[in-house]
Amino acid sequence: MKGVLVLENGRQFRGELIGSSDWSYGEVVFHTGMTGYQEILTDPSYAGQIVAMTYPLIGNYGINEQDFEAKRPWLTGFITGEACDSPSHFRSKVTLHEYLAQHGITGLTGVNTRALVKTIREAGSLKGYVLPESRLAEAEQFQYPALPRDLVQMVSTKEMRRINVGGELHVVLLDFGAKENISGSLARLGCQVTIVPAGTSFEKIAALQPDGIMLSNGPGDPADCAEYLPLVKKLAETYPLFGICLGHQLLALAFGAQTGKMGFGHRGSNHPVQDLQTGKVWITSQNHGYSVQEHGLPHGLVVTHRHVNDGTIEGVAHQSLPAFSVQFHPEACPGPQDAEILFHRFLAGMKERKGSQLVSST
Ligand SMILES: NC(=O)CC[C@H](N)C(=O)O
């Protein structure tokens, strides 16, 4: 069935619908990864967004049972230059088209994604609809409202969940829309992880007796998450804490920094980031549309990482507390694992605290 993407600036891009043929609405963003579409489809950070892949052929290794970042896709639409309908991979169970159809997600393929990306790069982030071409006449009346402000509540777990019970160090992970590979990375390093809903109280978290706190990634504008900031601050003042992406933005906001919307964000698997302490550059996986602002950065926070291409802040650490965070994804998936060392740094901080507690109790 013929379909079309209609942007709020009036531009239209034609293609063929795959998956669901229902209309869908969202902020249209682009991702430059050559692979990793399964992880992108299921990363809850994309809730409310229509993701366009710049790599021309998507779907060629199908969809498997192992690489999901969540139980279901949260993005509202998916756009490709060409969608492969005959995947070849020993793990593949269904095609991209079948997966989108199973979950009622509208896809559009055969799109001139190069022209689409140029449009977004020039105009900045744009909202849009994907719909069957037969309904195009209705487009005149379309409104382009802001994305919902409660995306985190939508995607966050409703119930507490534990993995790797009996692990040496106990991490409580605040789920703002966590990718499975964050808890997975911690579990692989021997931690027990308790995943809790975003709004869990400090008292409930303290009762779990964590050794450290992990703040997850998540969708939407970090400024819409003000209700969590007192909790984040108190946790950072009490436990070793590590934040990723939205978790990074919330740590910075909790200590008085500001966040702002970027022109079109960073979404890809090869973003260069410099560790300002060592001077080393890591190639990182990224997916964000907001960043911590230079202006008004509080004295308590130090910038630890910067994006090599545009100089934006990619990591901060508290000056006196064992709390740090990064804008990129050390858990990779999709993408390189250059920054895995950050998990080890977090573990070292937890071990140090545990050690000093043991000494002081003897
Ligand atoms: N992956 C994330 O956690 C994204 C954080 C935030 N929603 C942003 O777009 O900047």
The ligand as a Gaussian input file, in Angstrom:
#p B3LYP/6-31G(d) Opt

LIG

0 1
 N       18.390000       7.656000      25.319000
 C       17.974000       8.551000      26.204000
 O       17.951000       8.324000      27.416000
 C       17.473000       9.851000      25.661000
 C       17.309000      10.945000      26.679000
 C       16.359000      12.052000      26.245000
 N       15.033000      11.538000      26.031000
 C       16.879000      12.743000      25.008000
 O       16.373000      12.539000      23.936000
 O       17.817000      13.489000      25.092000

